[in-house]
Amino acid sequence: MVSRTRVTRNKRNAKKTKMGARRKAQNRNKGTTPKFKIHLD
């Protein structure tokens, strides 16, 4: 049986690890620089 303290610490660590993961994945896949139209004329 795992102690309640260890369960709580594991939950907190999982939350910290997960924070920003979705945003970071989007940045990796799409990048942060917007597309610029080049040579319009």
Rosetta blueprint (number, residue, H / E / L):
1 M L
2 V L
3 S L
4 R H
5 T H
6 R H
7 V H
8 T H
9 R H
10 N H
11 K H
12 R H
13 N H
14 A H
15 K H
16 K H
17 T H
18 K H
19 M L
20 G L
21 A H
22 R H
23 R H
24 K H
25 A H
26 Q H
27 N H
28 R H
29 N H
30 K H
31 G L
32 T L
33 T L
34 P L
35 K L
36 F L
37 K L
38 I L
39 H L
40 L L
41 D L
